[in-house]
Amino acid sequence: MTEIDLHELSPELAKYHEEVQSHVGDRERRHIGIVDHRMIRRYAVAIGDANPLYQDADAAKAAGYPDIIAPPNMLAGVVDWGPGLMEDEINPDGTPGSHSFGGLRVMGAGEEMEILHPLVAGTDVYDDEVIDSVEVKQGRSGVLMFVTTLHEFSDDTGKVLNRNRRTILVRP
Amino acid sequence: MNTVPAVGEQVGEVVMRPTPLQLFRYSAVTWNTHLIHFDQSWAADEGYPGVLVHSHLHAANALRAVTEGLGADWQISSVSYRVLRPAFAGDALTATAEIVESSEDGKLLTLAIKEVDGSGETCLEGTVTAGSRS
């Protein structure tokens, strides 16, 4: 893949590129709130993992944890910890209208996670988000845009639990 | 269970068969409203043969091969992966974890993770490090 001239971008991709580029380096802090047992148990069920560490406090305690813990990528996998947007603010493809994804196809491309501490049920969690980089490349099937975002999840004492760098792939 | 797995050893293998129900529930629990994961006709309009498996669900499956393979005495400390190919409801996704490196004291392992679809094509590959909790 090679770097390409930004003037070759489709209008939709150019608009999205401009929007994201203007926010590179911005840090936004969100209070996720307490991650409870129900959330962890439901996530574990949704991924099809019956590991007792995710369901059963006694099993987690026997393994030396204070309570049930979350599967390793639960913090990374949740798209929105808030209430979400009202339906009229969501794009036709279901992506949040706060990003100009209109007419573009979006998918997760990869991630780097540093897990410093497992997430224990009952933890009050904060998420610091920084848009790291935007890259436009020429792929075999056309122009591809990669957007990399850092999420740093910490508890209410400031202890960092998890640092994720995730990359999404955006195509016309 | 204090035996340290040896380099070259495959420690875990998990097969996930994502259904539209599973993908709907994963969308719901992660508050992911992207229609490609739960609306068959939308996915078809985007040119996909079915509803798409979420990238984080691929990763959860691959990480399960590690956590099941190593057991509760180990804890994942870092993960890096790339999703190379989409997969769809109805596929069978086999995740494996293989030890590629072990620290001298045997307390830190590096594993290669991989997930292949039913036709043997790689959907995800990556690296995990895991530390001994004892």
Interface residues (C-beta under 8 A of the other chain):
Chain A: M39 R42 Y43 V45 A46 I47 G48 D49 N51 L53 A63 G64 P71 P72 N73 A76 G77 V78 V79 D80 W81 G84 I90 D93 G94 T95 P96 R105 V106 M107 G108 A109 G110 E111 E112 M113 E114 I115 L116 P118
Chain B: M16 Q22 R25 Y26 A28 V29 T30 W31 N32 T33 H34 L35 I36 D39 W42 E46 L52 H54 S55 H56 L57 A59 A60 N61 L63 R64 T67 E68 A72 Q75 I76 S77 S78 V79 S80 Y81 R82 V83 P86 G126 R133
